[in-house]
């Protein structure tokens, strides 16, 4: 197919050259991985192995992936909680900042020269010796483009990995550029059961999940500030510990879609006095808001982590939100 990122050809070629020259590659996805992180890591490992490279996938946390990712080909080979190999190249995928590499952060910061960063978050500061950072629908979209430069041949497993990141990071193709549909069409040509993939990754929930989601949605708070209506949904620790990742993502989708509001916020309590926040908006560039608070992401979807009481976190967030501007067309 035609190039997905023609303006970034030199960047993709530089990364392809680096990968071709490597005998060993450790691919690192971000902690608390989603389908784009896992799909990117598993696809890149599979593609490099096709070229004869000794490649493996790693995540810097002791806990495994969530159950909804179990069908992604290669996911069971990801190494969790083990030290990062000291030799060879390190490639991070979908890690918007170095802290997203978890336990691997010290090793990556100690020798950035062996690190290649591949990411689609425009707020990524570029923490590697070589950085491929392109505003894109998903990191898997970038991996597909990289495969074209490497000469990797797609098969059903690789197509599944790439599609997993694409369909989830675009909200089932609700936002993105025409590029996402061109790529989806190509990947579907490899015999993917896209209905089943959607069920596995995003749509399957238990009765308990629905009950817990109801409890969260019932406590939705609307806060007027800066001429905006901000919807705040809170998932306290006892509920978060019982909810599947699919249910958590569904709550975030509700925050995005709540009629009459301008910004959607989901506070996910990770531990006492510690929260992960997801921000969604078509009015405010939430990537800038998240960056001010130590995180990052995209214009319409971003996130960060913060310590403190719920009230303190919400107040700090509201102070960081600017006055609204006219919405910008998506790239």
BALOBA-1460 file (C-alpha; in Angstrom, 3 decimals):
// residues 331
<rec num="1" residu="x" x="0.000" y="0.000" z="0.000"/>
<rec num="2" residu="x" x="1.033" y="3.658" z="-0.342"/>
<rec num="3" residu="x" x="3.166" y="5.243" z="2.354"/>
<rec num="4" residu="x" x="1.176" y="6.185" z="5.444"/>
<rec num="5" residu="x" x="3.643" y="8.875" z="6.508"/>
<rec num="6" residu="x" x="5.359" y="10.217" z="3.372"/>
<rec num="7" residu="x" x="6.652" y="13.334" z="5.149"/>
<rec num="8" residu="x" x="8.486" y="11.236" z="7.733"/>
<rec num="9" residu="x" x="10.283" y="8.945" z="5.267"/>
<rec num="10" residu="x" x="13.782" y="9.906" z="6.467"/>
<rec num="11" residu="x" x="12.863" y="9.175" z="10.091"/>
<rec num="12" residu="x" x="11.434" y="5.760" z="9.291"/>
<rec num="13" residu="x" x="14.418" y="4.877" z="7.134"/>
<rec num="14" residu="x" x="16.833" y="5.830" z="9.937"/>
<rec num="15" residu="x" x="15.054" y="3.552" z="12.398"/>
<rec num="16" residu="x" x="14.848" y="0.737" z="9.841"/>
<rec num="17" residu="x" x="18.601" y="1.009" z="9.254"/>
<rec num="18" residu="x" x="19.260" y="0.813" z="12.988"/>
<rec num="19" residu="x" x="17.062" y="-2.250" z="13.374"/>
<rec num="20" residu="x" x="18.596" y="-4.032" z="10.387"/>
<rec num="21" residu="x" x="22.033" y="-3.625" z="11.932"/>
<rec num="22" residu="x" x="20.977" y="-5.027" z="15.318"/>
<rec num="23" residu="x" x="21.598" y="-8.633" z="16.281"/>
<rec num="24" residu="x" x="19.439" y="-8.415" z="19.399"/>
<rec num="25" residu="x" x="16.466" y="-6.170" z="20.152"/>
<rec num="26" residu="x" x="14.495" y="-5.825" z="23.380"/>
<rec num="27" residu="x" x="11.110" y="-4.233" z="22.694"/>
<rec num="28" residu="x" x="9.635" y="-2.388" z="25.679"/>
<rec num="29" residu="x" x="5.931" y="-1.521" z="25.951"/>
<rec num="30" residu="x" x="4.531" y="0.754" z="28.634"/>
<rec num="31" residu="x" x="3.352" y="-0.348" z="32.061"/>
<rec num="32" residu="x" x="-0.360" y="-1.066" z="32.473"/>
<rec num="33" residu="x" x="-0.363" y="-1.919" z="28.781"/>
<rec num="34" residu="x" x="-3.285" y="-1.413" z="26.454"/>
<rec num="35" residu="x" x="-3.924" y="-3.014" z="23.073"/>
<rec num="36" residu="x" x="-1.775" y="-0.483" z="21.218"/>
<rec num="37" residu="x" x="1.210" y="-1.105" z="23.485"/>
<rec num="38" residu="x" x="0.888" y="-4.891" z="23.383"/>
<rec num="39" residu="x" x="-0.007" y="-4.963" z="19.696"/>
<rec num="40" residu="x" x="2.972" y="-2.773" z="18.787"/>
<rec num="41" residu="x" x="5.408" y="-4.810" z="20.883"/>
<rec num="42" residu="x" x="4.194" y="-8.204" z="19.670"/>
<rec num="43" residu="x" x="4.056" y="-7.093" z="16.047"/>
<rec num="44" residu="x" x="7.553" y="-5.610" z="16.112"/>
<rec num="45" residu="x" x="8.991" y="-8.713" z="17.774"/>
<rec num="46" residu="x" x="7.298" y="-10.924" z="15.185"/>
<rec num="47" residu="x" x="8.478" y="-8.782" z="12.296"/>
<rec num="48" residu="x" x="12.070" y="-8.662" z="13.507"/>
<rec num="49" residu="x" x="12.146" y="-12.426" z="14.035"/>
<rec num="50" residu="x" x="10.986" y="-12.800" z="10.444"/>
<rec num="51" residu="x" x="14.192" y="-10.964" z="9.487"/>
<rec num="52" residu="x" x="16.344" y="-13.225" z="11.670"/>
<rec num="53" residu="x" x="16.799" y="-10.753" z="14.539"/>
<rec num="54" residu="x" x="16.862" y="-12.058" z="18.120"/>
<rec num="55" residu="x" x="13.880" y="-10.086" z="19.445"/>
<rec num="56" residu="x" x="11.838" y="-10.236" z="22.650"/>
<rec num="57" residu="x" x="9.121" y="-8.136" z="24.337"/>
<rec num="58" residu="x" x="9.323" y="-6.735" z="27.877"/>
<rec num="59" residu="x" x="7.150" y="-4.716" z="30.271"/>
<rec num="60" residu="x" x="8.647" y="-3.195" z="33.410"/>
<rec num="61" residu="x" x="6.062" y="-4.276" z="35.951"/>
<rec num="62" residu="x" x="5.457" y="-7.476" z="37.907"/>
<rec num="63" residu="x" x="1.771" y="-7.808" z="37.023"/>
<rec num="64" residu="x" x="0.621" y="-9.339" z="33.717"/>
<rec num="65" residu="x" x="-1.583" y="-7.759" z="31.092"/>
<rec num="66" residu="x" x="-5.343" y="-7.487" z="31.523"/>
<rec num="67" residu="x" x="-7.530" y="-10.377" z="30.410"/>
<rec num="68" residu="x" x="-8.953" y="-8.568" z="27.374"/>
<rec num="69" residu="x" x="-5.515" y="-8.726" z="25.690"/>
<rec num="70" residu="x" x="-5.213" y="-12.501" z="25.897"/>
<rec num="71" residu="x" x="-6.011" y="-13.070" z="22.200"/>
<rec num="72" residu="x" x="-3.264" y="-10.809" z="20.799"/>
<rec num="73" residu="x" x="-0.729" y="-13.127" z="19.109"/>
<rec num="74" residu="x" x="2.542" y="-13.266" z="21.026"/>
<rec num="75" residu="x" x="1.178" y="-11.708" z="24.214"/>
<rec num="76" residu="x" x="2.043" y="-14.755" z="26.321"/>
<rec num="77" residu="x" x="5.727" y="-14.379" z="25.401"/>
<rec num="78" residu="x" x="6.026" y="-10.906" z="26.959"/>
<rec num="79" residu="x" x="8.455" y="-10.926" z="29.902"/>
<rec num="80" residu="x" x="7.136" y="-9.175" z="33.012"/>
<rec num="81" residu="x" x="9.169" y="-8.064" z="36.000"/>
<rec num="82" residu="x" x="12.492" y="-9.394" z="34.726"/>
<rec num="83" residu="x" x="15.606" y="-7.227" z="34.261"/>
<rec num="84" residu="x" x="16.092" y="-5.630" z="30.866"/>
<rec num="85" residu="x" x="18.841" y="-7.416" z="28.897"/>
<rec num="86" residu="x" x="22.122" y="-5.513" z="29.199"/>
<rec num="87" residu="x" x="23.181" y="-6.131" z="25.596"/>
<rec num="88" residu="x" x="21.601" y="-5.219" z="22.285"/>
<rec num="89" residu="x" x="19.236" y="-2.490" z="21.167"/>
<rec num="90" residu="x" x="16.237" y="-1.341" z="23.212"/>
<rec num="91" residu="x" x="13.146" y="-0.146" z="21.350"/>
<rec num="92" residu="x" x="10.318" y="1.452" z="23.328"/>
<rec num="93" residu="x" x="6.863" y="1.423" z="21.752"/>
<rec num="94" residu="x" x="3.903" y="3.582" z="22.781"/>
<rec num="95" residu="x" x="5.839" y="4.954" z="25.794"/>
<rec num="96" residu="x" x="4.967" y="8.666" z="25.890"/>
<rec num="97" residu="x" x="7.694" y="9.382" z="28.463"/>
<rec num="98" residu="x" x="10.536" y="7.449" z="30.042"/>
<rec num="99" residu="x" x="8.659" y="6.845" z="33.293"/>
<rec num="100" residu="x" x="6.137" y="4.780" z="31.304"/>
<rec num="101" residu="x" x="8.831" y="2.121" z="30.947"/>
<rec num="102" residu="x" x="8.392" y="1.380" z="34.655"/>
<rec num="103" residu="x" x="11.205" y="-0.627" z="36.243"/>
<rec num="104" residu="x" x="13.330" y="-0.164" z="33.106"/>
<rec num="105" residu="x" x="13.586" y="3.622" z="33.501"/>
<rec num="106" residu="x" x="16.993" y="3.634" z="35.261"/>
<rec num="107" residu="x" x="18.595" y="1.369" z="32.649"/>
<rec num="108" residu="x" x="17.136" y="3.388" z="29.782"/>
<rec num="109" residu="x" x="18.232" y="6.691" z="31.258"/>
<rec num="110" residu="x" x="21.700" y="5.305" z="31.957"/>
<rec num="111" residu="x" x="22.418" y="4.658" z="28.273"/>
<rec num="112" residu="x" x="20.052" y="6.436" z="25.864"/>
<rec num="113" residu="x" x="22.436" y="5.687" z="22.976"/>
<rec num="114" residu="x" x="21.096" y="2.109" z="22.774"/>
<rec num="115" residu="x" x="17.472" y="3.244" z="22.892"/>
<rec num="116" residu="x" x="15.127" y="3.813" z="19.946"/>
<rec num="117" residu="x" x="11.805" y="5.468" z="20.767"/>
<rec num="118" residu="x" x="8.776" y="4.724" z="18.550"/>
<rec num="119" residu="x" x="5.669" y="6.587" z="19.672"/>
<rec num="120" residu="x" x="2.609" y="8.463" z="18.408"/>
<rec num="121" residu="x" x="2.169" y="10.873" z="21.343"/>
<rec num="122" residu="x" x="3.101" y="14.389" z="20.272"/>
<rec num="123" residu="x" x="4.067" y="15.271" z="23.861"/>
<rec num="124" residu="x" x="6.870" y="12.659" z="23.882"/>
<rec num="125" residu="x" x="10.123" y="14.517" z="24.751"/>
<rec num="126" residu="x" x="12.293" y="12.037" z="22.810"/>
<rec num="127" residu="x" x="14.244" y="10.200" z="25.505"/>
<rec num="128" residu="x" x="16.153" y="7.852" z="23.178"/>
<rec num="129" residu="x" x="19.318" y="8.185" z="21.182"/>
<rec num="130" residu="x" x="17.107" y="7.827" z="18.101"/>
<rec num="131" residu="x" x="13.490" y="8.966" z="18.205"/>
<rec num="132" residu="x" x="10.629" y="8.250" z="15.812"/>
<rec num="133" residu="x" x="7.741" y="10.360" z="17.096"/>
<rec num="134" residu="x" x="4.899" y="10.943" z="14.642"/>
<rec num="135" residu="x" x="1.367" y="12.137" z="15.328"/>
<rec num="136" residu="x" x="-0.648" y="9.082" z="14.376"/>
<rec num="137" residu="x" x="-3.819" y="7.150" z="15.132"/>
<rec num="138" residu="x" x="-1.842" y="4.449" z="16.940"/>
<rec num="139" residu="x" x="1.679" y="3.234" z="17.417"/>
<rec num="140" residu="x" x="0.722" y="0.089" z="15.495"/>
<rec num="141" residu="x" x="0.069" y="2.322" z="12.477"/>
<rec num="142" residu="x" x="3.704" y="3.429" z="12.720"/>
<rec num="143" residu="x" x="4.880" y="-0.165" z="13.065"/>
<rec num="144" residu="x" x="3.053" y="-1.030" z="9.830"/>
<rec num="145" residu="x" x="4.904" y="1.777" z="8.064"/>
<rec num="146" residu="x" x="8.200" y="0.612" z="9.552"/>
<rec num="147" residu="x" x="7.557" y="-2.896" z="8.218"/>
<rec num="148" residu="x" x="7.413" y="-1.447" z="4.701"/>
<rec num="149" residu="x" x="10.917" y="-0.031" z="5.154"/>
<rec num="150" residu="x" x="12.197" y="-3.248" z="6.706"/>
<rec num="151" residu="x" x="10.671" y="-5.535" z="4.094"/>
<rec num="152" residu="x" x="8.582" y="-7.461" z="6.643"/>
<rec num="153" residu="x" x="5.757" y="-9.485" z="5.066"/>
<rec num="154" residu="x" x="2.430" y="-9.310" z="6.854"/>
<rec num="155" residu="x" x="0.592" y="-12.449" z="7.911"/>
<rec num="156" residu="x" x="-2.571" y="-13.038" z="9.933"/>
<rec num="157" residu="x" x="-0.845" y="-12.803" z="13.332"/>
<rec num="158" residu="x" x="0.984" y="-9.586" z="12.512"/>
<rec num="159" residu="x" x="-2.191" y="-8.112" z="11.029"/>
<rec num="160" residu="x" x="-4.100" y="-8.972" z="14.223"/>
<rec num="161" residu="x" x="-1.495" y="-7.221" z="16.379"/>
<rec num="162" residu="x" x="-1.568" y="-4.108" z="14.218"/>
<rec num="163" residu="x" x="-5.371" y="-4.035" z="14.027"/>
<rec num="164" residu="x" x="-5.692" y="-4.414" z="17.812"/>
<rec num="165" residu="x" x="-3.878" y="-1.139" z="18.405"/>
<rec num="166" residu="x" x="-5.619" y="0.626" z="15.538"/>
<rec num="167" residu="x" x="-9.218" y="-0.244" z="16.437"/>
<rec num="168" residu="x" x="-8.818" y="0.528" z="20.145"/>
<rec num="169" residu="x" x="-6.822" y="3.761" z="19.897"/>
<rec num="170" residu="x" x="-9.270" y="5.205" z="17.355"/>
<rec num="171" residu="x" x="-12.309" y="4.319" z="19.462"/>
<rec num="172" residu="x" x="-13.501" y="1.833" z="16.845"/>
<rec num="173" residu="x" x="-12.619" y="4.300" z="14.071"/>
<rec num="174" residu="x" x="-14.531" y="7.217" z="15.570"/>
<rec num="175" residu="x" x="-11.558" y="9.575" z="15.388"/>
<rec num="176" residu="x" x="-8.509" y="9.765" z="13.158"/>
<rec num="177" residu="x" x="-7.581" y="10.498" z="9.559"/>
<rec num="178" residu="x" x="-8.482" y="8.603" z="6.341"/>
<rec num="179" residu="x" x="-5.203" y="6.745" z="6.888"/>
<rec num="180" residu="x" x="-6.849" y="4.584" z="9.565"/>
<rec num="181" residu="x" x="-9.435" y="3.263" z="7.112"/>
<rec num="182" residu="x" x="-6.817" y="2.520" z="4.469"/>
<rec num="183" residu="x" x="-4.787" y="0.537" z="6.988"/>
<rec num="184" residu="x" x="-7.835" y="-1.250" z="8.396"/>
<rec num="185" residu="x" x="-8.815" y="-2.311" z="4.886"/>
<rec num="186" residu="x" x="-5.366" y="-3.741" z="4.249"/>
<rec num="187" residu="x" x="-5.287" y="-5.642" z="7.547"/>
<rec num="188" residu="x" x="-8.764" y="-7.086" z="7.043"/>
<rec num="189" residu="x" x="-7.430" y="-8.649" z="3.858"/>
<rec num="190" residu="x" x="-5.503" y="-11.133" z="6.024"/>
<rec num="191" residu="x" x="-8.657" y="-12.886" z="7.179"/>
<rec num="192" residu="x" x="-9.229" y="-11.113" z="10.481"/>
<rec num="193" residu="x" x="-12.511" y="-11.729" z="12.282"/>
<rec num="194" residu="x" x="-12.973" y="-8.080" z="13.178"/>
<rec num="195" residu="x" x="-16.242" y="-8.658" z="15.003"/>
<rec num="196" residu="x" x="-14.609" y="-11.178" z="17.329"/>
<rec num="197" residu="x" x="-11.585" y="-8.925" z="17.828"/>
<rec num="198" residu="x" x="-13.885" y="-6.111" z="18.946"/>
<rec num="199" residu="x" x="-15.684" y="-8.461" z="21.331"/>
<rec num="200" residu="x" x="-12.411" y="-9.727" z="22.796"/>
<rec num="201" residu="x" x="-10.710" y="-6.348" z="23.181"/>
<rec num="202" residu="x" x="-13.514" y="-3.934" z="23.988"/>
<rec num="203" residu="x" x="-17.003" y="-5.343" z="24.286"/>
<rec num="204" residu="x" x="-16.989" y="-8.363" z="26.600"/>
<rec num="205" residu="x" x="-17.978" y="-7.508" z="30.172"/>
<rec num="206" residu="x" x="-19.405" y="-9.425" z="33.087"/>
<rec num="207" residu="x" x="-22.547" y="-8.624" z="35.054"/>
<rec num="208" residu="x" x="-20.282" y="-7.483" z="37.884"/>
<rec num="209" residu="x" x="-18.560" y="-5.051" z="35.523"/>
<rec num="210" residu="x" x="-21.906" y="-3.527" z="34.568"/>
<rec num="211" residu="x" x="-22.899" y="-3.149" z="38.211"/>
<rec num="212" residu="x" x="-19.595" y="-1.483" z="39.087"/>
<rec num="213" residu="x" x="-19.837" y="0.823" z="36.073"/>
<rec num="214" residu="x" x="-23.318" y="1.812" z="37.195"/>
<rec num="215" residu="x" x="-22.001" y="2.746" z="40.623"/>
<rec num="216" residu="x" x="-19.327" y="4.939" z="39.029"/>
<rec num="217" residu="x" x="-21.674" y="6.622" z="36.561"/>
<rec num="218" residu="x" x="-24.244" y="7.316" z="39.277"/>
<rec num="219" residu="x" x="-21.708" y="9.551" z="41.037"/>
<rec num="220" residu="x" x="-20.837" y="11.650" z="37.969"/>
<rec num="221" residu="x" x="-19.987" y="15.212" z="38.953"/>
<rec num="222" residu="x" x="-20.365" y="18.191" z="36.601"/>
<rec num="223" residu="x" x="-18.103" y="21.110" z="37.499"/>
<rec num="224" residu="x" x="-18.438" y="24.490" z="35.729"/>
<rec num="225" residu="x" x="-15.072" y="26.228" z="35.321"/>
<rec num="226" residu="x" x="-13.447" y="28.629" z="32.827"/>
<rec num="227" residu="x" x="-16.676" y="28.757" z="30.836"/>
<rec num="228" residu="x" x="-16.590" y="24.955" z="30.460"/>
<rec num="229" residu="x" x="-18.596" y="22.095" z="31.885"/>
<rec num="230" residu="x" x="-16.218" y="19.414" z="33.161"/>
<rec num="231" residu="x" x="-17.561" y="15.912" z="33.798"/>
<rec num="232" residu="x" x="-15.654" y="14.109" z="36.542"/>
<rec num="233" residu="x" x="-16.079" y="10.368" z="37.017"/>
<rec num="234" residu="x" x="-14.294" y="8.656" z="39.897"/>
<rec num="235" residu="x" x="-13.343" y="4.996" z="40.180"/>
<rec num="236" residu="x" x="-12.333" y="4.474" z="43.831"/>
<rec num="237" residu="x" x="-9.810" y="1.818" z="44.749"/>
<rec num="238" residu="x" x="-12.279" y="-0.911" z="45.873"/>
<rec num="239" residu="x" x="-14.180" y="-0.643" z="42.579"/>
<rec num="240" residu="x" x="-11.074" y="-0.272" z="40.432"/>
<rec num="241" residu="x" x="-9.621" y="-3.463" z="41.923"/>
<rec num="242" residu="x" x="-12.702" y="-5.408" z="40.791"/>
<rec num="243" residu="x" x="-13.315" y="-3.846" z="37.374"/>
<rec num="244" residu="x" x="-11.925" y="-5.341" z="34.194"/>
<rec num="245" residu="x" x="-9.834" y="-3.127" z="31.939"/>
<rec num="246" residu="x" x="-12.650" y="-3.295" z="29.401"/>
<rec num="247" residu="x" x="-15.049" y="-1.782" z="31.938"/>
<rec num="248" residu="x" x="-12.563" y="0.940" z="32.879"/>
<rec num="249" residu="x" x="-12.136" y="1.883" z="29.215"/>
<rec num="250" residu="x" x="-15.917" y="1.958" z="28.817"/>
<rec num="251" residu="x" x="-16.178" y="4.481" z="31.656"/>
<rec num="252" residu="x" x="-13.587" y="6.631" z="29.875"/>
<rec num="253" residu="x" x="-15.684" y="6.446" z="26.702"/>
<rec num="254" residu="x" x="-18.706" y="7.665" z="28.659"/>
<rec num="255" residu="x" x="-16.645" y="10.618" z="29.892"/>
<rec num="256" residu="x" x="-15.869" y="11.520" z="26.293"/>
<rec num="257" residu="x" x="-19.447" y="11.202" z="25.076"/>
<rec num="258" residu="x" x="-21.435" y="12.833" z="27.902"/>
<rec num="259" residu="x" x="-23.792" y="15.302" z="26.247"/>
<rec num="260" residu="x" x="-23.518" y="18.932" z="27.297"/>
<rec num="261" residu="x" x="-20.006" y="18.708" z="28.685"/>
<rec num="262" residu="x" x="-16.737" y="20.021" z="27.268"/>
<rec num="263" residu="x" x="-14.115" y="17.991" z="29.129"/>
<rec num="264" residu="x" x="-14.389" y="14.461" z="30.467"/>
<rec num="265" residu="x" x="-12.172" y="13.320" z="33.341"/>
<rec num="266" residu="x" x="-11.868" y="9.855" z="34.857"/>
<rec num="267" residu="x" x="-9.964" y="9.482" z="38.123"/>
<rec num="268" residu="x" x="-8.771" y="5.908" z="38.654"/>
<rec num="269" residu="x" x="-7.503" y="5.314" z="42.154"/>
<rec num="270" residu="x" x="-4.372" y="3.131" z="42.070"/>
<rec num="271" residu="x" x="-3.529" y="3.249" z="45.778"/>
<rec num="272" residu="x" x="-4.429" y="5.422" z="48.773"/>
<rec num="273" residu="x" x="-3.734" y="9.040" z="47.773"/>
<rec num="274" residu="x" x="-2.553" y="8.045" z="44.268"/>
<rec num="275" residu="x" x="-4.533" y="8.429" z="41.055"/>
<rec num="276" residu="x" x="-4.246" y="7.900" z="37.300"/>
<rec num="277" residu="x" x="-6.285" y="10.409" z="35.309"/>
<rec num="278" residu="x" x="-7.685" y="10.107" z="31.780"/>
<rec num="279" residu="x" x="-8.724" y="13.325" z="30.019"/>
<rec num="280" residu="x" x="-10.981" y="13.604" z="26.953"/>
<rec num="281" residu="x" x="-12.179" y="16.698" z="25.061"/>
<rec num="282" residu="x" x="-12.941" y="18.101" z="21.620"/>
<rec num="283" residu="x" x="-12.793" y="21.679" z="22.936"/>
<rec num="284" residu="x" x="-9.595" y="21.787" z="24.992"/>
<rec num="285" residu="x" x="-6.177" y="20.465" z="23.976"/>
<rec num="286" residu="x" x="-5.912" y="18.041" z="26.881"/>
<rec num="287" residu="x" x="-2.397" y="16.969" z="25.885"/>
<rec num="288" residu="x" x="-1.185" y="20.387" z="27.032"/>
<rec num="289" residu="x" x="-3.146" y="20.123" z="30.252"/>
<rec num="290" residu="x" x="-1.665" y="16.694" z="30.953"/>
<rec num="291" residu="x" x="1.839" y="17.906" z="30.071"/>
<rec num="292" residu="x" x="1.565" y="20.701" z="32.640"/>
<rec num="293" residu="x" x="0.780" y="18.067" z="35.248"/>
<rec num="294" residu="x" x="3.538" y="15.629" z="34.298"/>
<rec num="295" residu="x" x="1.769" y="13.524" z="31.697"/>
<rec num="296" residu="x" x="1.024" y="13.705" z="27.990"/>
<rec num="297" residu="x" x="-0.991" y="12.315" z="25.116"/>
<rec num="298" residu="x" x="-3.003" y="13.670" z="22.198"/>
<rec num="299" residu="x" x="-5.078" y="16.788" z="21.659"/>
<rec num="300" residu="x" x="-8.354" y="14.943" z="22.333"/>
<rec num="301" residu="x" x="-7.115" y="12.219" z="24.701"/>
<rec num="302" residu="x" x="-4.382" y="12.411" z="27.337"/>
<rec num="303" residu="x" x="-3.519" y="11.366" z="30.862"/>
<rec num="304" residu="x" x="-1.227" y="11.691" z="33.845"/>
<rec num="305" residu="x" x="-0.733" y="10.442" z="37.400"/>
<rec num="306" residu="x" x="-0.943" y="12.453" z="40.615"/>
<rec num="307" residu="x" x="-0.727" y="12.043" z="44.376"/>
<rec num="308" residu="x" x="-3.091" y="13.581" z="46.903"/>
<rec num="309" residu="x" x="-6.722" y="13.565" z="47.900"/>
<rec num="310" residu="x" x="-9.412" y="13.450" z="45.255"/>
<rec num="311" residu="x" x="-10.398" y="17.037" z="46.010"/>
<rec num="312" residu="x" x="-6.800" y="18.252" z="45.691"/>
<rec num="313" residu="x" x="-6.324" y="16.456" z="42.384"/>
<rec num="314" residu="x" x="-9.540" y="17.836" z="40.901"/>
<rec num="315" residu="x" x="-8.707" y="21.377" z="42.028"/>
<rec num="316" residu="x" x="-5.205" y="21.141" z="40.563"/>
<rec num="317" residu="x" x="-6.618" y="19.842" z="37.281"/>
<rec num="318" residu="x" x="-9.195" y="22.609" z="36.977"/>
<rec num="319" residu="x" x="-6.519" y="25.233" z="37.604"/>
<rec num="320" residu="x" x="-4.487" y="23.756" z="34.725"/>
<rec num="321" residu="x" x="-7.333" y="23.869" z="32.183"/>
<rec num="322" residu="x" x="-7.158" y="26.976" z="29.968"/>
<rec num="323" residu="x" x="-9.999" y="29.008" z="28.539"/>
<rec num="324" residu="x" x="-11.566" y="27.172" z="25.559"/>
<rec num="325" residu="x" x="-10.464" y="27.834" z="21.992"/>
<rec num="326" residu="x" x="-12.098" y="26.943" z="18.703"/>
<rec num="327" residu="x" x="-11.754" y="23.200" z="17.927"/>
<rec num="328" residu="x" x="-8.983" y="22.286" z="15.469"/>
<rec num="329" residu="x" x="-9.314" y="19.676" z="12.713"/>
<rec num="330" residu="x" x="-7.567" y="16.371" z="13.494"/>
<rec num="331" residu="x" x="-4.442" y="15.497" z="11.535"/>
